[in-house]
Amino acid sequence: MSQVIIEKLDAIEAANAAKIAEVTSAATAAIDTAKNEMTEKISALEAKISTLQMPAVIRIAKTIRSDVNRSVREQLKSFYSANNRVEKALKIFADESQYLAYMNEASALTGGGNGIGGRTGYDPVFAAMRLANPMRGLSRTVVTDGSSYQFRSKTGNAGATWGYTVQNNGSATTQDMNIWQLVLQDLNVQFPVRTAALDDIDGLEGTIVDDMLMEFAQAEAQSMIQNSDQTNSPATYGGTSGLRGLDQYPGANATYTGGTTSAAAYGTSGTGSATGLHSIATYDQTTSNVNTVGANAIVYKDVINLCYALPQQYWTTSACFMVNPVLAQAIRGLQDNNGRPIFNSMESLNPDGIIGQLLGFNVVMNKYLDNPSQATTGSAGTNSLYPMYFGNWQLGHSIIDRMDMVMRRYDQTLPGSITFYGEKRLATSIRDPNAIIRYRSTGTST
């Protein structure tokens, strides 16, 4: 009985397999037929399309100027809709490439003045180069968000001595603390620029702001050298509102004595305005310039004496000379008995901003230092001038910067003009009076 059932099942399976094969074959044939028909129809459609003449594409003119104008309009719309009426900083260009494209496009649209309708090309707006502040990057720089900054220095000795017994024949401990505090001074400017000028001269606004920052750097550089924060002179460099300049620190011998060096010392400790006026060790040039206009009596021995007056512990890689270019020219011109230059100006020109070396130490030029024999008031040959400094600046001098700088643009302060306002706060101080030596020459009486 079971054999009969098995045979019937095998027969049913064989019949189903035959039917499946038949259906599969028919479906494959139908698909191939449909593909062929679709391919023929697509080919026929492509042939018809190729015979048609397409109309020219209508293009809408689009310029960089229109993009920039639209961006400005959108920003102004947002500005006025927010009911703001004081100031607004506008982002004019998306990136440098758009700015350059805008400048090129504007030049192409500008008529020339050659009388025959030519086009005038415009060079990008620029400002003449300024000498910023050579002491930036030379001195130690710190930042603060306060209105004043306090320096602290440990002074005195622990009293170490030889011997098995503690303090055997030792001297008394003299350790102490010296502090001084400086108020950050304010440097600011406010000036209007007529909107007509900004409209007519592409790129003027960015150049104005950039040059203003360089002007700030010039003002701080002058004040860092020649200003006295204790009196109102020289007011040109800030007076009591300016920085504490290097030239205004005491320490030079009361009477000019060629070839000698005074001693360095810390100033008064405390938080008053006159604290921190340290005495800087000052070397007097061997021979006075007396009363000769343009005199420059420096000799090779003076440079050697100045260098060796700095304590040896400060002779590190960050120690360098800072020299007025007029005195540097005289030093480079020094010759031996055979007429050969004593200093080789090609000694290492690798560091940026460094002009050669003297005695193995880098040289930084700073025109804001005194000229070696400039005309001054007073008796001939007695006026103190400081055309050169040598020291470890990272240890000896500090610049204190406020963490933020204010830059504003007022649209409605003065009708018809855009008013720019910039402000920064900073202070400077001799940090370690032992780390810097000052070179003194004498001025010519006027």
Contacts in CASP RR format, 6 or more apart in sequence:
PFRMAT RR
TARGET T0000
AUTHOR 0000-0000-0000
METHOD contacts of the structure
MODEL  1
MSQVIIEKLDAIEAANAAKIAEVTSAATAAIDTAKNEMTEKISALEAKIS
TLQMPAVIRIAKTIRSDVNRSVREQLKSFYSANNRVEKALKIFADESQYL
AYMNEASALTGGGNGIGGRTGYDPVFAAMRLANPMRGLSRTVVTDGSSYQ
FRSKTGNAGATWGYTVQNNGSATTQDMNIWQLVLQDLNVQFPVRTAALDD
IDGLEGTIVDDMLMEFAQAEAQSMIQNSDQTNSPATYGGTSGLRGLDQYP
GANATYTGGTTSAAAYGTSGTGSATGLHSIATYDQTTSNVNTVGANAIVY
KDVINLCYALPQQYWTTSACFMVNPVLAQAIRGLQDNNGRPIFNSMESLN
PDGIIGQLLGFNVVMNKYLDNPSQATTGSAGTNSLYPMYFGNWQLGHSII
DRMDMVMRRYDQTLPGSITFYGEKRLATSIRDPNAIIRYRSTGTST
63 105 0 8 1.000
64 98 0 8 1.000
64 101 0 8 1.000
64 102 0 8 1.000
64 105 0 8 1.000
65 102 0 8 1.000
65 105 0 8 1.000
65 106 0 8 1.000
65 109 0 8 1.000
67 98 0 8 1.000
68 92 0 8 1.000
68 93 0 8 1.000
68 98 0 8 1.000
68 102 0 8 1.000
71 91 0 8 1.000
71 92 0 8 1.000
71 94 0 8 1.000
72 90 0 8 1.000
72 92 0 8 1.000
75 88 0 8 1.000
75 90 0 8 1.000
75 91 0 8 1.000
76 88 0 8 1.000
76 90 0 8 1.000
79 88 0 8 1.000
85 412 0 8 1.000
86 410 0 8 1.000
86 412 0 8 1.000
87 408 0 8 1.000
87 409 0 8 1.000
87 410 0 8 1.000
87 411 0 8 1.000
88 409 0 8 1.000
88 411 0 8 1.000
89 409 0 8 1.000
92 99 0 8 1.000
92 205 0 8 1.000
93 99 0 8 1.000
93 102 0 8 1.000
99 203 0 8 1.000
102 202 0 8 1.000
103 122 0 8 1.000
103 124 0 8 1.000
103 202 0 8 1.000
103 203 0 8 1.000
106 122 0 8 1.000
106 202 0 8 1.000
107 119 0 8 1.000
107 120 0 8 1.000
107 121 0 8 1.000
107 122 0 8 1.000
108 119 0 8 1.000
110 119 0 8 1.000
110 120 0 8 1.000
110 121 0 8 1.000
110 122 0 8 1.000
111 117 0 8 1.000
111 118 0 8 1.000
111 119 0 8 1.000
111 120 0 8 1.000
112 118 0 8 1.000
112 119 0 8 1.000
112 120 0 8 1.000
113 120 0 8 1.000
122 202 0 8 1.000
124 203 0 8 1.000
125 201 0 8 1.000
125 202 0 8 1.000
125 203 0 8 1.000
125 204 0 8 1.000
125 206 0 8 1.000
125 207 0 8 1.000
126 207 0 8 1.000
127 207 0 8 1.000
127 210 0 8 1.000
127 211 0 8 1.000
127 214 0 8 1.000
130 211 0 8 1.000
130 214 0 8 1.000
130 215 0 8 1.000
130 217 0 8 1.000
130 218 0 8 1.000
131 218 0 8 1.000
131 221 0 8 1.000
131 367 0 8 1.000
132 214 0 8 1.000
132 217 0 8 1.000
132 218 0 8 1.000
132 221 0 8 1.000
133 217 0 8 1.000
133 218 0 8 1.000
133 220 0 8 1.000
133 221 0 8 1.000
133 224 0 8 1.000
134 221 0 8 1.000
134 322 0 8 1.000
134 364 0 8 1.000
134 365 0 8 1.000
134 366 0 8 1.000
134 368 0 8 1.000
135 221 0 8 1.000
135 224 0 8 1.000
135 322 0 8 1.000
135 366 0 8 1.000
135 393 0 8 1.000
135 397 0 8 1.000
135 399 0 8 1.000
136 217 0 8 1.000
136 399 0 8 1.000
138 320 0 8 1.000
138 322 0 8 1.000
138 364 0 8 1.000
138 393 0 8 1.000
138 397 0 8 1.000
139 393 0 8 1.000
139 394 0 8 1.000
139 396 0 8 1.000
139 397 0 8 1.000
139 398 0 8 1.000
139 399 0 8 1.000
139 428 0 8 1.000
140 393 0 8 1.000
140 394 0 8 1.000
140 395 0 8 1.000
140 396 0 8 1.000
140 397 0 8 1.000
140 398 0 8 1.000
140 399 0 8 1.000
140 431 0 8 1.000
141 398 0 8 1.000
141 399 0 8 1.000
141 400 0 8 1.000
141 401 0 8 1.000
142 149 0 8 1.000
142 398 0 8 1.000
142 399 0 8 1.000
142 400 0 8 1.000
142 401 0 8 1.000
143 400 0 8 1.000
143 401 0 8 1.000
143 402 0 8 1.000
143 403 0 8 1.000
144 184 0 8 1.000
144 400 0 8 1.000
144 401 0 8 1.000
144 402 0 8 1.000
144 403 0 8 1.000
145 402 0 8 1.000
145 403 0 8 1.000
145 404 0 8 1.000
146 184 0 8 1.000
146 402 0 8 1.000
147 183 0 8 1.000
147 184 0 8 1.000
147 425 0 8 1.000
148 181 0 8 1.000
148 182 0 8 1.000
148 183 0 8 1.000
148 184 0 8 1.000
149 181 0 8 1.000
149 182 0 8 1.000
149 184 0 8 1.000
149 400 0 8 1.000
149 427 0 8 1.000
150 179 0 8 1.000
150 180 0 8 1.000
150 181 0 8 1.000
150 182 0 8 1.000
150 271 0 8 1.000
151 179 0 8 1.000
151 180 0 8 1.000
151 181 0 8 1.000
151 182 0 8 1.000
151 276 0 8 1.000
151 398 0 8 1.000
151 429 0 8 1.000
151 431 0 8 1.000
152 177 0 8 1.000
152 178 0 8 1.000
152 179 0 8 1.000
153 177 0 8 1.000
153 178 0 8 1.000
153 179 0 8 1.000
153 266 0 8 1.000
153 431 0 8 1.000
153 432 0 8 1.000
154 175 0 8 1.000
154 176 0 8 1.000
154 177 0 8 1.000
154 178 0 8 1.000
155 175 0 8 1.000
155 176 0 8 1.000
155 177 0 8 1.000
155 178 0 8 1.000
155 266 0 8 1.000
156 174 0 8 1.000
156 175 0 8 1.000
156 176 0 8 1.000
157 171 0 8 1.000
157 173 0 8 1.000
157 174 0 8 1.000
157 175 0 8 1.000
158 173 0 8 1.000
158 175 0 8 1.000
159 167 0 8 1.000
159 170 0 8 1.000
159 171 0 8 1.000
159 172 0 8 1.000
159 173 0 8 1.000
159 174 0 8 1.000
161 167 0 8 1.000
161 168 0 8 1.000
161 169 0 8 1.000
161 170 0 8 1.000
161 171 0 8 1.000
162 168 0 8 1.000
163 169 0 8 1.000
177 269 0 8 1.000
178 266 0 8 1.000
178 267 0 8 1.000
178 269 0 8 1.000
179 269 0 8 1.000
179 270 0 8 1.000
179 271 0 8 1.000
179 275 0 8 1.000
180 267 0 8 1.000
180 268 0 8 1.000
180 269 0 8 1.000
180 270 0 8 1.000
180 271 0 8 1.000
180 272 0 8 1.000
180 275 0 8 1.000
180 276 0 8 1.000
180 429 0 8 1.000
181 270 0 8 1.000
181 271 0 8 1.000
181 272 0 8 1.000
181 275 0 8 1.000
182 244 0 8 1.000
182 400 0 8 1.000
182 427 0 8 1.000
182 428 0 8 1.000
182 429 0 8 1.000
183 273 0 8 1.000
183 427 0 8 1.000
184 400 0 8 1.000
184 402 0 8 1.000
184 425 0 8 1.000
184 426 0 8 1.000
184 427 0 8 1.000
185 229 0 8 1.000
185 241 0 8 1.000
185 242 0 8 1.000
185 243 0 8 1.000
185 425 0 8 1.000
185 426 0 8 1.000
185 427 0 8 1.000
186 241 0 8 1.000
186 423 0 8 1.000
186 424 0 8 1.000
186 425 0 8 1.000
187 216 0 8 1.000
187 219 0 8 1.000
187 220 0 8 1.000
187 242 0 8 1.000
187 423 0 8 1.000
187 424 0 8 1.000
187 425 0 8 1.000
187 426 0 8 1.000
188 421 0 8 1.000
188 422 0 8 1.000
188 423 0 8 1.000
188 424 0 8 1.000
189 212 0 8 1.000
189 215 0 8 1.000
189 216 0 8 1.000
189 420 0 8 1.000
189 421 0 8 1.000
189 422 0 8 1.000
189 423 0 8 1.000
190 419 0 8 1.000
190 420 0 8 1.000
190 421 0 8 1.000
190 422 0 8 1.000
191 419 0 8 1.000
191 420 0 8 1.000
192 413 0 8 1.000
192 414 0 8 1.000
192 417 0 8 1.000
192 418 0 8 1.000
192 419 0 8 1.000
192 420 0 8 1.000
193 204 0 8 1.000
193 205 0 8 1.000
193 208 0 8 1.000
193 417 0 8 1.000
193 418 0 8 1.000
193 419 0 8 1.000
193 420 0 8 1.000
194 416 0 8 1.000
194 417 0 8 1.000
194 418 0 8 1.000
195 416 0 8 1.000
195 417 0 8 1.000
195 418 0 8 1.000
196 416 0 8 1.000
197 204 0 8 1.000
198 204 0 8 1.000
198 205 0 8 1.000
198 418 0 8 1.000
205 418 0 8 1.000
208 420 0 8 1.000
209 407 0 8 1.000
209 420 0 8 1.000
212 420 0 8 1.000
212 422 0 8 1.000
216 422 0 8 1.000
216 424 0 8 1.000
219 237 0 8 1.000
220 243 0 8 1.000
220 426 0 8 1.000
221 366 0 8 1.000
221 368 0 8 1.000
222 236 0 8 1.000
222 237 0 8 1.000
222 368 0 8 1.000
223 237 0 8 1.000
223 238 0 8 1.000
223 242 0 8 1.000
223 243 0 8 1.000
223 245 0 8 1.000
224 243 0 8 1.000
224 245 0 8 1.000
224 246 0 8 1.000
224 368 0 8 1.000
224 399 0 8 1.000
224 428 0 8 1.000
225 237 0 8 1.000
225 245 0 8 1.000
225 246 0 8 1.000
225 247 0 8 1.000
225 366 0 8 1.000
225 368 0 8 1.000
225 369 0 8 1.000
226 234 0 8 1.000
226 237 0 8 1.000
226 245 0 8 1.000
226 247 0 8 1.000
226 248 0 8 1.000
226 368 0 8 1.000
226 370 0 8 1.000
227 234 0 8 1.000
227 237 0 8 1.000
227 238 0 8 1.000
227 239 0 8 1.000
227 242 0 8 1.000
227 243 0 8 1.000
227 244 0 8 1.000
227 245 0 8 1.000
227 248 0 8 1.000
228 234 0 8 1.000
228 239 0 8 1.000
228 244 0 8 1.000
228 245 0 8 1.000
228 248 0 8 1.000
229 239 0 8 1.000
229 240 0 8 1.000
229 242 0 8 1.000
229 243 0 8 1.000
229 244 0 8 1.000
229 245 0 8 1.000
229 248 0 8 1.000
229 273 0 8 1.000
230 240 0 8 1.000
230 248 0 8 1.000
230 273 0 8 1.000
230 274 0 8 1.000
230 277 0 8 1.000
231 239 0 8 1.000
231 240 0 8 1.000
232 239 0 8 1.000
232 240 0 8 1.000
233 239 0 8 1.000
243 426 0 8 1.000
243 427 0 8 1.000
243 428 0 8 1.000
244 277 0 8 1.000
244 427 0 8 1.000
244 428 0 8 1.000
244 429 0 8 1.000
245 428 0 8 1.000
246 280 0 8 1.000
246 386 0 8 1.000
246 389 0 8 1.000
246 397 0 8 1.000
246 430 0 8 1.000
246 438 0 8 1.000
247 370 0 8 1.000
247 386 0 8 1.000
249 277 0 8 1.000
249 278 0 8 1.000
249 279 0 8 1.000
249 280 0 8 1.000
249 430 0 8 1.000
249 433 0 8 1.000
250 277 0 8 1.000
250 278 0 8 1.000
250 279 0 8 1.000
250 280 0 8 1.000
251 262 0 8 1.000
251 263 0 8 1.000
251 264 0 8 1.000
251 265 0 8 1.000
251 279 0 8 1.000
251 280 0 8 1.000
251 281 0 8 1.000
251 282 0 8 1.000
252 262 0 8 1.000
252 280 0 8 1.000
252 282 0 8 1.000
252 284 0 8 1.000
252 384 0 8 1.000
252 438 0 8 1.000
252 440 0 8 1.000
253 260 0 8 1.000
253 262 0 8 1.000
253 282 0 8 1.000
253 284 0 8 1.000
256 284 0 8 1.000
256 288 0 8 1.000
256 381 0 8 1.000
256 382 0 8 1.000
256 384 0 8 1.000
256 440 0 8 1.000
256 442 0 8 1.000
257 284 0 8 1.000
258 284 0 8 1.000
258 285 0 8 1.000
258 286 0 8 1.000
258 287 0 8 1.000
258 288 0 8 1.000
259 283 0 8 1.000
259 284 0 8 1.000
259 285 0 8 1.000
259 286 0 8 1.000
259 302 0 8 1.000
259 305 0 8 1.000
260 283 0 8 1.000
260 284 0 8 1.000
261 281 0 8 1.000
261 282 0 8 1.000
261 283 0 8 1.000
261 284 0 8 1.000
261 305 0 8 1.000
261 309 0 8 1.000
261 437 0 8 1.000
262 279 0 8 1.000
262 281 0 8 1.000
262 282 0 8 1.000
263 279 0 8 1.000
263 281 0 8 1.000
264 278 0 8 1.000
264 279 0 8 1.000
264 280 0 8 1.000
264 281 0 8 1.000
264 433 0 8 1.000
264 434 0 8 1.000
265 278 0 8 1.000
265 279 0 8 1.000
265 433 0 8 1.000
266 276 0 8 1.000
266 278 0 8 1.000
266 279 0 8 1.000
266 433 0 8 1.000
267 275 0 8 1.000
267 276 0 8 1.000
267 277 0 8 1.000
267 278 0 8 1.000
267 279 0 8 1.000
267 433 0 8 1.000
268 274 0 8 1.000
268 275 0 8 1.000
268 276 0 8 1.000
268 277 0 8 1.000
269 275 0 8 1.000
269 276 0 8 1.000
270 276 0 8 1.000
276 429 0 8 1.000
276 430 0 8 1.000
278 430 0 8 1.000
278 433 0 8 1.000
279 433 0 8 1.000
280 430 0 8 1.000
280 433 0 8 1.000
280 436 0 8 1.000
280 437 0 8 1.000
280 438 0 8 1.000
281 309 0 8 1.000
281 433 0 8 1.000
281 434 0 8 1.000
281 436 0 8 1.000
281 437 0 8 1.000
281 438 0 8 1.000
282 386 0 8 1.000
282 437 0 8 1.000
282 438 0 8 1.000
282 439 0 8 1.000
282 440 0 8 1.000
283 302 0 8 1.000
283 305 0 8 1.000
283 306 0 8 1.000
283 309 0 8 1.000
283 437 0 8 1.000
283 438 0 8 1.000
283 439 0 8 1.000
283 440 0 8 1.000
284 440 0 8 1.000
285 297 0 8 1.000
285 298 0 8 1.000
285 302 0 8 1.000
285 439 0 8 1.000
285 440 0 8 1.000
285 441 0 8 1.000
285 442 0 8 1.000
286 297 0 8 1.000
286 299 0 8 1.000
286 301 0 8 1.000
286 302 0 8 1.000
286 305 0 8 1.000
287 297 0 8 1.000
287 299 0 8 1.000
288 297 0 8 1.000
288 381 0 8 1.000
288 441 0 8 1.000
288 442 0 8 1.000
289 295 0 8 1.000
289 296 0 8 1.000
289 297 0 8 1.000
289 372 0 8 1.000
289 373 0 8 1.000
289 381 0 8 1.000
289 441 0 8 1.000
289 442 0 8 1.000
289 443 0 8 1.000
289 444 0 8 1.000
290 380 0 8 1.000
290 381 0 8 1.000
290 442 0 8 1.000
291 380 0 8 1.000
291 381 0 8 1.000
291 444 0 8 1.000
291 445 0 8 1.000
292 373 0 8 1.000
292 444 0 8 1.000
293 373 0 8 1.000
293 375 0 8 1.000
293 444 0 8 1.000
294 372 0 8 1.000
294 373 0 8 1.000
294 444 0 8 1.000
295 372 0 8 1.000
295 373 0 8 1.000
295 444 0 8 1.000
296 326 0 8 1.000
296 327 0 8 1.000
296 330 0 8 1.000
296 372 0 8 1.000
296 373 0 8 1.000
296 441 0 8 1.000
297 441 0 8 1.000
298 327 0 8 1.000
298 330 0 8 1.000
298 331 0 8 1.000
298 334 0 8 1.000
298 372 0 8 1.000
298 441 0 8 1.000
299 334 0 8 1.000
300 334 0 8 1.000
300 342 0 8 1.000
302 439 0 8 1.000
303 331 0 8 1.000
303 358 0 8 1.000
303 359 0 8 1.000
304 359 0 8 1.000
306 388 0 8 1.000
306 390 0 8 1.000
306 437 0 8 1.000
306 439 0 8 1.000
307 358 0 8 1.000
307 359 0 8 1.000
307 361 0 8 1.000
307 390 0 8 1.000
309 437 0 8 1.000
310 319 0 8 1.000
310 390 0 8 1.000
310 391 0 8 1.000
310 392 0 8 1.000
310 435 0 8 1.000
310 436 0 8 1.000
310 437 0 8 1.000
311 434 0 8 1.000
314 391 0 8 1.000
314 392 0 8 1.000
314 395 0 8 1.000
314 434 0 8 1.000
314 435 0 8 1.000
315 392 0 8 1.000
316 392 0 8 1.000
318 392 0 8 1.000
318 393 0 8 1.000
318 394 0 8 1.000
318 395 0 8 1.000
319 361 0 8 1.000
319 390 0 8 1.000
319 391 0 8 1.000
319 392 0 8 1.000
319 393 0 8 1.000
320 354 0 8 1.000
320 361 0 8 1.000
320 362 0 8 1.000
320 363 0 8 1.000
320 364 0 8 1.000
320 390 0 8 1.000
320 391 0 8 1.000
320 393 0 8 1.000
321 358 0 8 1.000
321 361 0 8 1.000
321 362 0 8 1.000
321 363 0 8 1.000
321 364 0 8 1.000
321 388 0 8 1.000
321 389 0 8 1.000
321 390 0 8 1.000
321 391 0 8 1.000
322 363 0 8 1.000
322 364 0 8 1.000
322 366 0 8 1.000
322 369 0 8 1.000
322 388 0 8 1.000
322 389 0 8 1.000
322 390 0 8 1.000
322 393 0 8 1.000
323 331 0 8 1.000
323 363 0 8 1.000
323 364 0 8 1.000
323 365 0 8 1.000
323 366 0 8 1.000
323 369 0 8 1.000
323 387 0 8 1.000
323 388 0 8 1.000
323 389 0 8 1.000
324 365 0 8 1.000
324 366 0 8 1.000
324 367 0 8 1.000
324 369 0 8 1.000
324 370 0 8 1.000
324 371 0 8 1.000
324 372 0 8 1.000
324 387 0 8 1.000
324 388 0 8 1.000
325 365 0 8 1.000
325 367 0 8 1.000
326 371 0 8 1.000
326 372 0 8 1.000
326 387 0 8 1.000
327 369 0 8 1.000
327 371 0 8 1.000
327 372 0 8 1.000
327 387 0 8 1.000
327 388 0 8 1.000
327 441 0 8 1.000
328 355 0 8 1.000
328 363 0 8 1.000
328 365 0 8 1.000
330 372 0 8 1.000
331 343 0 8 1.000
331 358 0 8 1.000
332 341 0 8 1.000
332 343 0 8 1.000
332 345 0 8 1.000
333 341 0 8 1.000
333 342 0 8 1.000
333 343 0 8 1.000
334 341 0 8 1.000
334 342 0 8 1.000
334 343 0 8 1.000
335 341 0 8 1.000
335 342 0 8 1.000
336 342 0 8 1.000
343 358 0 8 1.000
345 355 0 8 1.000
345 356 0 8 1.000
346 356 0 8 1.000
347 356 0 8 1.000
347 357 0 8 1.000
347 360 0 8 1.000
348 354 0 8 1.000
348 356 0 8 1.000
348 357 0 8 1.000
348 360 0 8 1.000
348 362 0 8 1.000
349 355 0 8 1.000
349 356 0 8 1.000
351 362 0 8 1.000
353 364 0 8 1.000
354 362 0 8 1.000
354 363 0 8 1.000
354 364 0 8 1.000
355 363 0 8 1.000
355 364 0 8 1.000
355 365 0 8 1.000
356 362 0 8 1.000
356 363 0 8 1.000
357 363 0 8 1.000
361 390 0 8 1.000
369 386 0 8 1.000
369 387 0 8 1.000
369 388 0 8 1.000
369 389 0 8 1.000
370 385 0 8 1.000
370 386 0 8 1.000
370 387 0 8 1.000
370 441 0 8 1.000
371 385 0 8 1.000
371 387 0 8 1.000
372 385 0 8 1.000
372 387 0 8 1.000
372 441 0 8 1.000
373 385 0 8 1.000
373 441 0 8 1.000
373 442 0 8 1.000
373 443 0 8 1.000
373 444 0 8 1.000
374 385 0 8 1.000
374 443 0 8 1.000
374 444 0 8 1.000
375 443 0 8 1.000
375 444 0 8 1.000
375 445 0 8 1.000
375 446 0 8 1.000
376 383 0 8 1.000
376 385 0 8 1.000
376 443 0 8 1.000
376 444 0 8 1.000
376 445 0 8 1.000
376 446 0 8 1.000
377 383 0 8 1.000
377 445 0 8 1.000
377 446 0 8 1.000
378 445 0 8 1.000
378 446 0 8 1.000
379 445 0 8 1.000
380 443 0 8 1.000
380 444 0 8 1.000
380 445 0 8 1.000
381 442 0 8 1.000
381 443 0 8 1.000
381 444 0 8 1.000
381 445 0 8 1.000
382 442 0 8 1.000
383 442 0 8 1.000
383 443 0 8 1.000
383 444 0 8 1.000
383 445 0 8 1.000
384 440 0 8 1.000
384 442 0 8 1.000
385 440 0 8 1.000
385 441 0 8 1.000
385 442 0 8 1.000
385 443 0 8 1.000
386 438 0 8 1.000
386 439 0 8 1.000
386 440 0 8 1.000
386 441 0 8 1.000
387 439 0 8 1.000
387 441 0 8 1.000
388 438 0 8 1.000
388 439 0 8 1.000
389 436 0 8 1.000
389 437 0 8 1.000
389 438 0 8 1.000
389 439 0 8 1.000
390 436 0 8 1.000
390 437 0 8 1.000
390 439 0 8 1.000
391 435 0 8 1.000
391 436 0 8 1.000
391 437 0 8 1.000
392 435 0 8 1.000
392 436 0 8 1.000
393 435 0 8 1.000
393 436 0 8 1.000
395 431 0 8 1.000
395 432 0 8 1.000
395 435 0 8 1.000
396 430 0 8 1.000
396 431 0 8 1.000
396 432 0 8 1.000
396 433 0 8 1.000
396 435 0 8 1.000
396 436 0 8 1.000
397 428 0 8 1.000
397 429 0 8 1.000
397 430 0 8 1.000
397 431 0 8 1.000
397 435 0 8 1.000
397 436 0 8 1.000
398 428 0 8 1.000
398 429 0 8 1.000
398 431 0 8 1.000
399 426 0 8 1.000
399 427 0 8 1.000
399 428 0 8 1.000
400 426 0 8 1.000
400 427 0 8 1.000
400 428 0 8 1.000
400 429 0 8 1.000
401 424 0 8 1.000
401 425 0 8 1.000
401 426 0 8 1.000
402 424 0 8 1.000
402 425 0 8 1.000
402 426 0 8 1.000
405 422 0 8 1.000
405 423 0 8 1.000
405 424 0 8 1.000
406 421 0 8 1.000
406 422 0 8 1.000
406 423 0 8 1.000
406 424 0 8 1.000
407 421 0 8 1.000
407 422 0 8 1.000
408 420 0 8 1.000
408 421 0 8 1.000
408 422 0 8 1.000
409 418 0 8 1.000
409 419 0 8 1.000
409 420 0 8 1.000
409 421 0 8 1.000
410 418 0 8 1.000
410 419 0 8 1.000
410 420 0 8 1.000
410 421 0 8 1.000
411 418 0 8 1.000
413 419 0 8 1.000
430 436 0 8 1.000
END
